[in-house]
Amino acid sequence: MMENINRTIKERLARIRRWVDSDQCHRWVAMALVFAEEGLTKIEQPDQLAALQKALLEQIPKTELSSMEET
C-alpha cells in the first residue's frame, strides 16, 4: 500500500523543478496525497484491524521481529 502512495506522489511531483519554500512543498505533497487517496480501498471493517495485525505478526519469523524492534 505504501509503495502505491509513494509512487503516486512521485508521479504527481515529478514535473516540479523549483520549490519556492517548504510551505509550497507541503501543499503539493498534500495535493498528491488527496489524489492518491482516490485509488485506495476503504477498509470495510476497521474493528478487525487488531486481528489482521496479530495474523501478520504470526507470519513474521521471530528473528526478523526482534531485529525490527531494535531499530
All heavy atoms as a GROMACS GRO file, in nm:
protein
  579
    1MET      N    1   0.082  -0.118   0.000
    1MET     CA    2   0.000   0.000   0.000
    1MET      C    3   0.087   0.126   0.000
    1MET      O    4   0.061   0.219  -0.074
    1MET     CB    5  -0.092  -0.002   0.121
    1MET     CG    6  -0.179   0.120   0.130
    1MET     SD    7  -0.309   0.113   0.252
    1MET     CE    8  -0.219   0.115   0.401
    2MET      N    9   0.192   0.127   0.082
    2MET     CA   10   0.277   0.246   0.089
    2MET      C   11   0.350   0.269  -0.042
    2MET      O   12   0.371   0.384  -0.081
    2MET     CB   13   0.378   0.234   0.204
    2MET     CG   14   0.315   0.244   0.341
    2MET     SD   15   0.219   0.394   0.365
    2MET     CE   16   0.344   0.518   0.349
    3GLU      N   17   0.387   0.163  -0.112
    3GLU     CA   18   0.455   0.179  -0.239
    3GLU      C   19   0.364   0.249  -0.339
    3GLU      O   20   0.408   0.331  -0.418
    3GLU     CB   21   0.502   0.044  -0.293
    3GLU     CG   22   0.617  -0.017  -0.216
    3GLU     CD   23   0.572  -0.089  -0.089
    3GLU    OE1   24   0.451  -0.109  -0.070
    3GLU    OE2   25   0.659  -0.124  -0.010
    4ASN      N   26   0.236   0.215  -0.334
    4ASN     CA   27   0.139   0.278  -0.423
    4ASN      C   28   0.130   0.428  -0.393
    4ASN      O   29   0.128   0.511  -0.486
    4ASN     CB   30   0.002   0.212  -0.408
    4ASN     CG   31  -0.100   0.271  -0.503
    4ASN    OD1   32  -0.067   0.317  -0.611
    4ASN    ND2   33  -0.225   0.270  -0.462
    5ILE      N   34   0.125   0.465  -0.267
    5ILE     CA   35   0.117   0.605  -0.229
    5ILE      C   36   0.245   0.677  -0.269
    5ILE      O   37   0.240   0.787  -0.327
    5ILE     CB   38   0.090   0.619  -0.078
    5ILE    CG1   39  -0.050   0.566  -0.045
    5ILE    CG2   40   0.105   0.764  -0.034
    5ILE    CD1   41  -0.079   0.556   0.101
    6ASN      N   42   0.359   0.617  -0.240
    6ASN     CA   43   0.487   0.679  -0.276
    6ASN      C   44   0.499   0.697  -0.427
    6ASN      O   45   0.546   0.801  -0.474
    6ASN     CB   46   0.604   0.596  -0.224
    6ASN     CG   47   0.616   0.603  -0.074
    6ASN    OD1   48   0.570   0.696  -0.011
    6ASN    ND2   49   0.677   0.502  -0.017
    7ARG      N   50   0.456   0.598  -0.504
    7ARG     CA   51   0.463   0.607  -0.650
    7ARG      C   52   0.373   0.719  -0.701
    7ARG      O   53   0.412   0.798  -0.788
    7ARG     CB   54   0.422   0.475  -0.714
    7ARG     CG   55   0.428   0.477  -0.866
    7ARG     CD   56   0.388   0.343  -0.928
    7ARG     NE   57   0.271   0.279  -0.869
    7ARG     CZ   58   0.145   0.310  -0.901
    7ARG    NH1   59   0.120   0.403  -0.988
    7ARG    NH2   60   0.045   0.246  -0.844
    8THR      N   61   0.253   0.730  -0.644
    8THR     CA   62   0.160   0.835  -0.686
    8THR      C   63   0.217   0.973  -0.656
    8THR      O   64   0.210   1.064  -0.739
    8THR     CB   65   0.024   0.817  -0.617
    8THR    OG1   66  -0.027   0.687  -0.649
    8THR    CG2   67  -0.075   0.922  -0.662
    9ILE      N   68   0.274   0.989  -0.537
    9ILE     CA   69   0.335   1.118  -0.502
    9ILE      C   70   0.449   1.150  -0.598
    9ILE      O   71   0.459   1.262  -0.649
    9ILE     CB   72   0.384   1.118  -0.356
    9ILE    CG1   73   0.266   1.115  -0.261
    9ILE    CG2   74   0.472   1.240  -0.328
    9ILE    CD1   75   0.303   1.096  -0.117
   10LYS      N   76   0.532   1.052  -0.624
   10LYS     CA   77   0.645   1.072  -0.715
   10LYS      C   78   0.597   1.113  -0.855
   10LYS      O   79   0.653   1.205  -0.916
   10LYS     CB   80   0.729   0.945  -0.722
   10LYS     CG   81   0.854   0.959  -0.804
   10LYS     CD   82   0.935   0.830  -0.802
   10LYS     CE   83   1.061   0.844  -0.884
   10LYS     NZ   84   1.142   0.722  -0.881
   11GLU      N   85   0.494   1.045  -0.904
   11GLU     CA   86   0.441   1.078  -1.036
   11GLU      C   87   0.383   1.219  -1.040
   11GLU      O   88   0.402   1.292  -1.137
   11GLU     CB   89   0.333   0.978  -1.076
   11GLU     CG   90   0.387   0.841  -1.110
   11GLU     CD   91   0.276   0.739  -1.131
   11GLU    OE1   92   0.158   0.773  -1.116
   11GLU    OE2   93   0.310   0.623  -1.161
   12ARG      N   94   0.311   1.257  -0.936
   12ARG     CA   95   0.246   1.389  -0.933
   12ARG      C   96   0.348   1.502  -0.919
   12ARG      O   97   0.326   1.612  -0.967
   12ARG     CB   98   0.145   1.398  -0.819
   12ARG     CG   99   0.032   1.298  -0.827
   12ARG     CD  100  -0.056   1.319  -0.945
   12ARG     NE  101  -0.135   1.439  -0.930
   12ARG     CZ  102  -0.228   1.479  -1.014
   12ARG    NH1  103  -0.256   1.408  -1.119
   12ARG    NH2  104  -0.294   1.590  -0.993
   13LEU      N  105   0.459   1.475  -0.852
   13LEU     CA  106   0.557   1.581  -0.825
   13LEU      C  107   0.677   1.577  -0.920
   13LEU      O  108   0.765   1.662  -0.911
   13LEU     CB  109   0.606   1.571  -0.681
   13LEU     CG  110   0.499   1.576  -0.572
   13LEU    CD1  111   0.562   1.569  -0.434
   13LEU    CD2  112   0.412   1.699  -0.584
   14ALA      N  113   0.679   1.482  -1.013
   14ALA     CA  114   0.796   1.463  -1.099
   14ALA      C  115   0.825   1.584  -1.187
   14ALA      O  116   0.941   1.612  -1.216
   14ALA     CB  117   0.775   1.340  -1.186
   15ARG      N  118   0.725   1.656  -1.228
   15ARG     CA  119   0.747   1.766  -1.322
   15ARG      C  120   0.780   1.897  -1.253
   15ARG      O  121   0.812   1.995  -1.320
   15ARG     CB  122   0.624   1.782  -1.410
   15ARG     CG  123   0.600   1.656  -1.494
   15ARG     CD  124   0.482   1.668  -1.582
   15ARG     NE  125   0.515   1.764  -1.688
   15ARG     CZ  126   0.427   1.812  -1.774
   15ARG    NH1  127   0.302   1.775  -1.766
   15ARG    NH2  128   0.463   1.898  -1.867
   16ILE      N  129   0.772   1.902  -1.123
   16ILE     CA  130   0.803   2.025  -1.050
   16ILE      C  131   0.954   2.036  -1.037
   16ILE      O  132   1.021   1.948  -0.984
   16ILE     CB  133   0.736   2.026  -0.911
   16ILE    CG1  134   0.585   2.014  -0.928
   16ILE    CG2  135   0.773   2.152  -0.835
   16ILE    CD1  136   0.511   1.992  -0.798
   17ARG      N  137   1.009   2.144  -1.086
   17ARG     CA  138   1.154   2.161  -1.088
   17ARG      C  139   1.204   2.261  -0.983
   17ARG      O  140   1.320   2.261  -0.946
   17ARG     CB  141   1.200   2.209  -1.227
   17ARG     CG  142   1.169   2.111  -1.336
   17ARG     CD  143   1.258   1.990  -1.322
   17ARG     NE  144   1.226   1.892  -1.425
   17ARG     CZ  145   1.205   1.765  -1.402
   17ARG    NH1  146   1.214   1.718  -1.282
   17ARG    NH2  147   1.175   1.683  -1.499
   18ARG      N  148   1.118   2.348  -0.937
   18ARG     CA  149   1.163   2.451  -0.844
   18ARG      C  150   1.058   2.471  -0.734
   18ARG      O  151   0.942   2.495  -0.763
   18ARG     CB  152   1.184   2.583  -0.920
   18ARG     CG  153   1.238   2.694  -0.834
   18ARG     CD  154   1.271   2.816  -0.921
   18ARG     NE  155   1.313   2.926  -0.839
   18ARG     CZ  156   1.232   3.020  -0.791
   18ARG    NH1  157   1.103   3.015  -0.818
   18ARG    NH2  158   1.278   3.116  -0.717
   19TRP      N  159   1.103   2.460  -0.611
   19TRP     CA  160   1.016   2.483  -0.496
   19TRP      C  161   1.047   2.621  -0.441
   19TRP      O  162   1.163   2.655  -0.417
   19TRP     CB  163   1.041   2.379  -0.387
   19TRP     CG  164   1.024   2.238  -0.434
   19TRP    CD1  165   1.123   2.154  -0.475
   19TRP    CD2  166   0.903   2.166  -0.446
   19TRP    NE1  167   1.070   2.033  -0.511
   19TRP    CE2  168   0.935   2.037  -0.495
   19TRP    CE3  169   0.770   2.197  -0.422
   19TRP    CZ2  170   0.839   1.940  -0.518
   19TRP    CZ3  171   0.675   2.100  -0.445
   19TRP    CH2  172   0.709   1.974  -0.491
   20VAL      N  173   0.946   2.702  -0.418
   20VAL     CA  174   0.967   2.837  -0.364
   20VAL      C  175   1.005   2.828  -0.218
   20VAL      O  176   1.100   2.891  -0.173
   20VAL     CB  177   0.841   2.924  -0.384
   20VAL    CG1  178   0.858   3.058  -0.316
   20VAL    CG2  179   0.813   2.942  -0.532
   21ASP      N  180   0.930   2.750  -0.141
   21ASP     CA  181   0.960   2.733   0.001
   21ASP      C  182   0.901   2.602   0.050
   21ASP      O  183   0.836   2.530  -0.025
   21ASP     CB  184   0.906   2.852   0.082
   21ASP     CG  185   0.757   2.875   0.065
   21ASP    OD1  186   0.687   2.784   0.017
   21ASP    OD2  187   0.710   2.984   0.100
   22SER      N  188   0.924   2.570   0.176
   22SER     CA  189   0.876   2.442   0.229
   22SER      C  190   0.724   2.438   0.238
   22SER      O  191   0.665   2.330   0.226
   22SER     CB  192   0.939   2.414   0.365
   22SER     OG  193   0.899   2.510   0.459
   23ASP      N  194   0.660   2.554   0.259
   23ASP     CA  195   0.513   2.555   0.263
   23ASP      C  196   0.455   2.511   0.129
   23ASP      O  197   0.357   2.437   0.123
   23ASP     CB  198   0.460   2.694   0.298
   23ASP     CG  199   0.480   2.728   0.445
   23ASP    OD1  200   0.493   2.635   0.526
   23ASP    OD2  201   0.480   2.848   0.477
   24GLN      N  202   0.516   2.557   0.020
   24GLN     CA  203   0.469   2.517  -0.112
   24GLN      C  204   0.489   2.366  -0.132
   24GLN      O  205   0.402   2.298  -0.185
   24GLN     CB  206   0.542   2.595  -0.220
   24GLN     CG  207   0.493   2.561  -0.359
   24GLN     CD  208   0.575   2.627  -0.468
   24GLN    OE1  209   0.696   2.640  -0.454
   24GLN    NE2  210   0.509   2.666  -0.575
   25CYS      N  211   0.602   2.316  -0.087
   25CYS     CA  212   0.629   2.172  -0.097
   25CYS      C  213   0.523   2.093  -0.020
   25CYS      O  214   0.470   1.994  -0.069
   25CYS     CB  215   0.768   2.142  -0.043
   25CYS     SG  216   0.810   1.966  -0.044
   26HIS      N  217   0.489   2.138   0.100
   26HIS     CA  218   0.388   2.069   0.180
   26HIS      C  219   0.252   2.072   0.111
   26HIS      O  220   0.178   1.973   0.114
   26HIS     CB  221   0.378   2.133   0.319
   26HIS     CG  222   0.498   2.111   0.404
   26HIS    ND1  223   0.539   2.200   0.500
   26HIS    CD2  224   0.588   2.010   0.407
   26HIS    CE1  225   0.648   2.154   0.558
   26HIS    NE2  226   0.680   2.039   0.503
   27ARG      N  227   0.218   2.184   0.048
   27ARG     CA  228   0.090   2.192  -0.023
   27ARG      C  229   0.086   2.094  -0.140
   27ARG      O  230  -0.015   2.028  -0.163
   27ARG     CB  231   0.065   2.335  -0.071
   27ARG     CG  232   0.028   2.432   0.040
   27ARG     CD  233  -0.022   2.564  -0.015
   27ARG     NE  234   0.074   2.630  -0.102
   27ARG     CZ  235   0.166   2.718  -0.063
   27ARG    NH1  236   0.175   2.748   0.064
   27ARG    NH2  237   0.247   2.774  -0.150
   28TRP      N  238   0.195   2.085  -0.216
   28TRP     CA  239   0.199   1.994  -0.330
   28TRP      C  240   0.191   1.848  -0.285
   28TRP      O  241   0.122   1.766  -0.346
   28TRP     CB  242   0.326   2.016  -0.413
   28TRP     CG  243   0.314   2.128  -0.510
   28TRP    CD1  244   0.362   2.255  -0.496
   28TRP    CD2  245   0.247   2.125  -0.636
   28TRP    NE1  246   0.330   2.330  -0.604
   28TRP    CE2  247   0.260   2.253  -0.694
   28TRP    CE3  248   0.179   2.028  -0.706
   28TRP    CZ2  249   0.206   2.285  -0.818
   28TRP    CZ3  250   0.126   2.060  -0.830
   28TRP    CH2  251   0.140   2.186  -0.884
   29VAL      N  252   0.261   1.815  -0.178
   29VAL     CA  253   0.256   1.677  -0.127
   29VAL      C  254   0.115   1.646  -0.076
   29VAL      O  255   0.062   1.537  -0.100
   29VAL     CB  256   0.362   1.654  -0.018
   29VAL    CG1  257   0.342   1.520   0.050
   29VAL    CG2  258   0.501   1.663  -0.078
   30ALA      N  259   0.053   1.742  -0.007
   30ALA     CA  260  -0.084   1.721   0.042
   30ALA      C  261  -0.179   1.699  -0.076
   30ALA      O  262  -0.267   1.612  -0.071
   30ALA     CB  263  -0.129   1.841   0.125
   31MET      N  264  -0.162   1.775  -0.183
   31MET     CA  265  -0.244   1.759  -0.301
   31MET      C  266  -0.224   1.620  -0.362
   31MET      O  267  -0.319   1.553  -0.402
   31MET     CB  268  -0.210   1.867  -0.404
   31MET     CG  269  -0.291   1.864  -0.532
   31MET     SD  270  -0.232   1.756  -0.666
   31MET     CE  271  -0.061   1.792  -0.679
   32ALA      N  272  -0.099   1.575  -0.367
   32ALA     CA  273  -0.070   1.443  -0.422
   32ALA      C  274  -0.132   1.334  -0.334
   32ALA      O  275  -0.180   1.232  -0.386
   32ALA     CB  276   0.081   1.423  -0.434
   33LEU      N  277  -0.131   1.353  -0.202
   33LEU     CA  278  -0.192   1.254  -0.113
   33LEU      C  279  -0.343   1.248  -0.132
   33LEU      O  280  -0.402   1.140  -0.128
   33LEU     CB  281  -0.158   1.286   0.033
   33LEU     CG  282  -0.016   1.255   0.075
   33LEU    CD1  283   0.013   1.311   0.214
   33LEU    CD2  284   0.010   1.106   0.070
   34VAL      N  285  -0.406   1.364  -0.153
   34VAL     CA  286  -0.550   1.364  -0.180
   34VAL      C  287  -0.579   1.289  -0.309
   34VAL      O  288  -0.673   1.211  -0.317
   34VAL     CB  289  -0.603   1.510  -0.187
   34VAL    CG1  290  -0.744   1.514  -0.242
   34VAL    CG2  291  -0.598   1.573  -0.049
   35PHE      N  292  -0.495   1.311  -0.410
   35PHE     CA  293  -0.511   1.240  -0.537
   35PHE      C  294  -0.491   1.090  -0.516
   35PHE      O  295  -0.565   1.008  -0.570
   35PHE     CB  296  -0.412   1.294  -0.640
   35PHE     CG  297  -0.428   1.234  -0.775
   35PHE    CD1  298  -0.527   1.278  -0.861
   35PHE    CD2  299  -0.343   1.133  -0.817
   35PHE    CE1  300  -0.542   1.222  -0.987
   35PHE    CE2  301  -0.357   1.076  -0.942
   35PHE     CZ  302  -0.457   1.121  -1.027
   36ALA      N  303  -0.391   1.052  -0.437
   36ALA     CA  304  -0.362   0.910  -0.413
   36ALA      C  305  -0.474   0.843  -0.334
   36ALA      O  306  -0.500   0.724  -0.351
   36ALA     CB  307  -0.230   0.895  -0.338
   37GLU      N  308  -0.541   0.920  -0.250
   37GLU     CA  309  -0.648   0.865  -0.167
   37GLU      C  310  -0.761   0.807  -0.252
   37GLU      O  311  -0.824   0.709  -0.214
   37GLU     CB  312  -0.703   0.976  -0.077
   37GLU     CG  313  -0.809   0.931   0.020
   37GLU     CD  314  -0.857   1.044   0.108
   37GLU    OE1  315  -0.843   1.162   0.070
   37GLU    OE2  316  -0.909   1.015   0.217
   38GLU      N  317  -0.782   0.864  -0.370
   38GLU     CA  318  -0.888   0.814  -0.458
   38GLU      C  319  -0.863   0.670  -0.501
   38GLU      O  320  -0.956   0.595  -0.527
   38GLU     CB  321  -0.899   0.903  -0.582
   38GLU     CG  322  -0.939   1.044  -0.550
   38GLU     CD  323  -0.928   1.137  -0.671
   38GLU    OE1  324  -0.894   1.089  -0.781
   38GLU    OE2  325  -0.954   1.256  -0.654
   39GLY      N  326  -0.736   0.629  -0.507
   39GLY     CA  327  -0.702   0.494  -0.552
   39GLY      C  328  -0.694   0.392  -0.440
   39GLY      O  329  -0.669   0.274  -0.466
   40LEU      N  330  -0.713   0.434  -0.317
   40LEU     CA  331  -0.704   0.341  -0.204
   40LEU      C  332  -0.838   0.274  -0.179
   40LEU      O  333  -0.943   0.330  -0.206
   40LEU     CB  334  -0.658   0.415  -0.079
   40LEU     CG  335  -0.522   0.480  -0.085
   40LEU    CD1  336  -0.493   0.555   0.044
   40LEU    CD2  337  -0.413   0.378  -0.112
   41THR      N  338  -0.832   0.156  -0.125
   41THR     CA  339  -0.952   0.081  -0.092
   41THR      C  340  -0.987   0.107   0.055
   41THR      O  341  -0.902   0.095   0.143
   41THR     CB  342  -0.930  -0.070  -0.113
   41THR    OG1  343  -0.888  -0.090  -0.247
   41THR    CG2  344  -1.055  -0.148  -0.084
   42LYS      N  345  -1.112   0.140   0.077
   42LYS     CA  346  -1.158   0.165   0.214
   42LYS      C  347  -1.170   0.033   0.290
   42LYS      O  348  -1.220  -0.066   0.237
   42LYS     CB  349  -1.293   0.235   0.212
   42LYS     CG  350  -1.344   0.269   0.349
   42LYS     CD  351  -1.477   0.341   0.341
   42LYS     CE  352  -1.530   0.368   0.480
   42LYS     NZ  353  -1.661   0.432   0.478
   43ILE      N  354  -1.125   0.033   0.414
   43ILE     CA  355  -1.138  -0.086   0.498
   43ILE      C  356  -1.282  -0.092   0.548
   43ILE      O  357  -1.329   0.001   0.613
   43ILE     CB  358  -1.039  -0.081   0.616
   43ILE    CG1  359  -0.896  -0.082   0.563
   43ILE    CG2  360  -1.064  -0.196   0.712
   43ILE    CD1  361  -0.792  -0.062   0.669
   44GLU      N  362  -1.349  -0.199   0.515
   44GLU     CA  363  -1.491  -0.211   0.547
   44GLU      C  364  -1.516  -0.238   0.696
   44GLU      O  365  -1.615  -0.194   0.750
   44GLU     CB  366  -1.554  -0.322   0.463
   44GLU     CG  367  -1.552  -0.293   0.314
   44GLU     CD  368  -1.634  -0.171   0.274
   44GLU    OE1  369  -1.734  -0.142   0.340
   44GLU    OE2  370  -1.596  -0.106   0.176
   45GLN      N  371  -1.427  -0.312   0.760
   45GLN     CA  372  -1.449  -0.348   0.900
   45GLN      C  373  -1.324  -0.311   0.981
   45GLN      O  374  -1.243  -0.398   1.014
   45GLN     CB  375  -1.481  -0.496   0.912
   45GLN     CG  376  -1.609  -0.532   0.839
   45GLN     CD  377  -1.633  -0.681   0.837
   45GLN    OE1  378  -1.542  -0.760   0.855
   45GLN    NE2  379  -1.757  -0.719   0.814
   46PRO      N  380  -1.308  -0.183   1.016
   46PRO     CA  381  -1.186  -0.142   1.085
   46PRO      C  382  -1.170  -0.206   1.223
   46PRO      O  383  -1.060  -0.212   1.275
   46PRO     CB  384  -1.201   0.010   1.096
   46PRO     CG  385  -1.346   0.037   1.078
   46PRO     CD  386  -1.399  -0.072   0.992
   47ASP      N  387  -1.278  -0.258   1.280
   47ASP     CA  388  -1.267  -0.323   1.410
   47ASP      C  389  -1.187  -0.454   1.401
   47ASP      O  390  -1.143  -0.507   1.502
   47ASP     CB  391  -1.405  -0.350   1.469
   47ASP     CG  392  -1.496  -0.429   1.377
   47ASP    OD1  393  -1.491  -0.402   1.255
   47ASP    OD2  394  -1.571  -0.514   1.425
   48GLN      N  395  -1.165  -0.504   1.281
   48GLN     CA  396  -1.090  -0.628   1.263
   48GLN      C  397  -0.942  -0.603   1.236
   48GLN      O  398  -0.867  -0.696   1.210
   48GLN     CB  399  -1.150  -0.709   1.150
   48GLN     CG  400  -1.289  -0.760   1.183
   48GLN     CD  401  -1.346  -0.846   1.073
   48GLN    OE1  402  -1.288  -0.859   0.966
   48GLN    NE2  403  -1.460  -0.908   1.100
   49LEU      N  404  -0.896  -0.479   1.245
   49LEU     CA  405  -0.755  -0.448   1.221
   49LEU      C  406  -0.664  -0.515   1.324
   49LEU      O  407  -0.553  -0.556   1.291
   49LEU     CB  408  -0.732  -0.297   1.219
   49LEU     CG  409  -0.782  -0.226   1.095
   49LEU    CD1  410  -0.761  -0.076   1.108
   49LEU    CD2  411  -0.712  -0.277   0.971
   50ALA      N  412  -0.710  -0.525   1.448
   50ALA     CA  413  -0.628  -0.590   1.551
   50ALA      C  414  -0.605  -0.738   1.516
   50ALA      O  415  -0.495  -0.790   1.532
   50ALA     CB  416  -0.694  -0.577   1.687
   51ALA      N  417  -0.708  -0.804   1.466
   51ALA     CA  418  -0.693  -0.944   1.425
   51ALA      C  419  -0.599  -0.956   1.306
   51ALA      O  420  -0.517  -1.049   1.299
   51ALA     CB  421  -0.830  -1.003   1.390
   52LEU      N  422  -0.606  -0.861   1.212
   52LEU     CA  423  -0.515  -0.861   1.098
   52LEU      C  424  -0.372  -0.841   1.144
   52LEU      O  425  -0.281  -0.911   1.099
   52LEU     CB  426  -0.554  -0.751   0.999
   52LEU     CG  427  -0.459  -0.729   0.883
   52LEU    CD1  428  -0.450  -0.855   0.797
   52LEU    CD2  429  -0.502  -0.610   0.801
   53GLN      N  430  -0.350  -0.749   1.236
   53GLN     CA  431  -0.215  -0.724   1.289
   53GLN      C  432  -0.161  -0.850   1.355
   53GLN      O  433  -0.046  -0.888   1.332
   53GLN     CB  434  -0.216  -0.609   1.388
   53GLN     CG  435  -0.079  -0.579   1.445
   53GLN     CD  436  -0.083  -0.470   1.550
   53GLN    OE1  437  -0.186  -0.442   1.608
   53GLN    NE2  438   0.031  -0.409   1.573
   54LYS      N  439  -0.241  -0.916   1.434
   54LYS     CA  440  -0.198  -1.038   1.501
   54LYS      C  441  -0.161  -1.146   1.399
   54LYS      O  442  -0.057  -1.212   1.412
   54LYS     CB  443  -0.308  -1.089   1.593
   54LYS     CG  444  -0.270  -1.212   1.670
   54LYS     CD  445  -0.384  -1.260   1.760
   54LYS     CE  446  -0.344  -1.388   1.829
   54LYS     NZ  447  -0.454  -1.444   1.907
   55ALA      N  448  -0.245  -1.163   1.296
   55ALA     CA  449  -0.217  -1.264   1.193
   55ALA      C  450  -0.089  -1.232   1.118
   55ALA      O  451  -0.010  -1.322   1.088
   55ALA     CB  452  -0.335  -1.272   1.097
   56LEU      N  453  -0.065  -1.105   1.088
   56LEU     CA  454   0.057  -1.066   1.018
   56LEU      C  455   0.180  -1.089   1.105
   56LEU      O  456   0.284  -1.136   1.056
   56LEU     CB  457   0.050  -0.921   0.973
   56LEU     CG  458  -0.050  -0.891   0.863
   56LEU    CD1  459  -0.060  -0.741   0.840
   56LEU    CD2  460  -0.012  -0.962   0.736
   57LEU      N  461   0.171  -1.056   1.233
   57LEU     CA  462   0.284  -1.077   1.324
   57LEU      C  463   0.318  -1.224   1.339
   57LEU      O  464   0.434  -1.260   1.358
   57LEU     CB  465   0.256  -1.012   1.459
   57LEU     CG  466   0.261  -0.860   1.462
   57LEU    CD1  467   0.215  -0.808   1.597
   57LEU    CD2  468   0.400  -0.809   1.428
   58GLU      N  469   0.217  -1.309   1.331
   58GLU     CA  470   0.242  -1.453   1.340
   58GLU      C  471   0.318  -1.505   1.219
   58GLU      O  472   0.386  -1.607   1.227
   58GLU     CB  473   0.110  -1.528   1.356
   58GLU     CG  474   0.045  -1.507   1.490
   58GLU     CD  475  -0.094  -1.567   1.499
   58GLU    OE1  476  -0.145  -1.620   1.397
   58GLU    OE2  477  -0.154  -1.560   1.607
   59GLN      N  478   0.310  -1.435   1.107
   59GLN     CA  479   0.378  -1.478   0.985
   59GLN      C  480   0.523  -1.433   0.980
   59GLN      O  481   0.600  -1.485   0.901
   59GLN     CB  482   0.303  -1.423   0.862
   59GLN     CG  483   0.164  -1.476   0.847
   59GLN     CD  484   0.161  -1.627   0.832
   59GLN    OE1  485   0.238  -1.684   0.756
   59GLN    NE2  486   0.072  -1.692   0.905
   60ILE      N  487   0.561  -1.338   1.062
   60ILE     CA  488   0.698  -1.287   1.063
   60ILE      C  489   0.783  -1.377   1.152
   60ILE      O  490   0.748  -1.400   1.268
   60ILE     CB  491   0.704  -1.142   1.115
   60ILE    CG1  492   0.620  -1.051   1.026
   60ILE    CG2  493   0.848  -1.093   1.123
   60ILE    CD1  494   0.608  -0.910   1.080
   61PRO      N  495   0.895  -1.428   1.101
   61PRO     CA  496   0.982  -1.509   1.186
   61PRO      C  497   1.031  -1.430   1.308
   61PRO      O  498   1.049  -1.308   1.301
   61PRO     CB  499   1.099  -1.544   1.094
   61PRO     CG  500   1.047  -1.526   0.956
   61PRO     CD  501   0.943  -1.418   0.964
   62LYS      N  502   1.049  -1.497   1.419
   62LYS     CA  503   1.089  -1.433   1.545
   62LYS      C  504   1.218  -1.353   1.530
   62LYS      O  505   1.233  -1.247   1.588
   62LYS     CB  506   1.105  -1.537   1.656
   62LYS     CG  507   0.980  -1.614   1.686
   62LYS     CD  508   0.883  -1.530   1.763
   62LYS     CE  509   0.763  -1.616   1.802
   62LYS     NZ  510   0.647  -1.541   1.832
   63THR      N  511   1.313  -1.400   1.450
   63THR     CA  512   1.440  -1.330   1.434
   63THR      C  513   1.419  -1.196   1.366
   63THR      O  514   1.479  -1.096   1.404
   63THR     CB  515   1.541  -1.414   1.353
   63THR    OG1  516   1.480  -1.450   1.228
   63THR    CG2  517   1.579  -1.538   1.429
   64GLU      N  518   1.332  -1.190   1.265
   64GLU     CA  519   1.304  -1.065   1.198
   64GLU      C  520   1.233  -0.968   1.290
   64GLU      O  521   1.260  -0.849   1.289
   64GLU     CB  522   1.220  -1.089   1.073
   64GLU     CG  523   1.295  -1.146   0.957
   64GLU     CD  524   1.206  -1.156   0.834
   64GLU    OE1  525   1.129  -1.063   0.810
   64GLU    OE2  526   1.217  -1.256   0.764
   65LEU      N  527   1.140  -1.019   1.368
   65LEU     CA  528   1.063  -0.935   1.459
   65LEU      C  529   1.154  -0.869   1.563
   65LEU      O  530   1.140  -0.751   1.590
   65LEU     CB  531   0.954  -1.018   1.527
   65LEU     CG  532   0.850  -0.941   1.609
   65LEU    CD1  533   0.782  -0.837   1.522
   65LEU    CD2  534   0.749  -1.034   1.669
   66SER      N  535   1.248  -0.944   1.619
   66SER     CA  536   1.337  -0.887   1.720
   66SER      C  537   1.429  -0.782   1.657
   66SER      O  538   1.459  -0.680   1.718
   66SER     CB  539   1.419  -0.995   1.789
   66SER     OG  540   1.501  -1.061   1.696
   67SER      N  541   1.473  -0.802   1.533
   67SER     CA  542   1.558  -0.701   1.469
   67SER      C  543   1.478  -0.577   1.434
   67SER      O  544   1.530  -0.467   1.432
   67SER     CB  545   1.625  -0.760   1.345
   67SER     OG  546   1.530  -0.788   1.246
   68MET      N  547   1.349  -0.591   1.406
   68MET     CA  548   1.264  -0.476   1.376
   68MET      C  549   1.242  -0.392   1.501
   68MET      O  550   1.234  -0.270   1.494
   68MET     CB  551   1.129  -0.522   1.319
   68MET     CG  552   1.140  -0.583   1.180
   68MET     SD  553   0.987  -0.661   1.128
   68MET     CE  554   0.885  -0.519   1.095
   69GLU      N  555   1.231  -0.455   1.616
   69GLU     CA  556   1.209  -0.382   1.741
   69GLU      C  557   1.332  -0.304   1.783
   69GLU      O  558   1.323  -0.201   1.850
   69GLU     CB  559   1.167  -0.479   1.850
   69GLU     CG  560   1.029  -0.538   1.829
   69GLU     CD  561   0.995  -0.646   1.929
   69GLU    OE1  562   1.085  -0.689   2.005
   69GLU    OE2  563   0.879  -0.687   1.931
   70GLU      N  564   1.451  -0.349   1.744
   70GLU     CA  565   1.575  -0.282   1.782
   70GLU      C  566   1.594  -0.151   1.707
   70GLU      O  567   1.658  -0.061   1.756
   70GLU     CB  568   1.694  -0.374   1.756
   70GLU     CG  569   1.697  -0.494   1.847
   70GLU     CD  570   1.807  -0.593   1.808
   70GLU    OE1  571   1.881  -0.565   1.712
   70GLU    OE2  572   1.815  -0.698   1.874
   71THR      N  573   1.537  -0.138   1.588
   71THR     CA  574   1.556  -0.016   1.508
   71THR      C  575   1.458   0.090   1.539
   71THR      O  576   1.368   0.084   1.607
   71THR     CB  577   1.550  -0.047   1.357
   71THR    OG1  578   1.422  -0.105   1.328
   71THR    CG2  579   1.662  -0.135   1.314
   0.00000   0.00000   0.00000
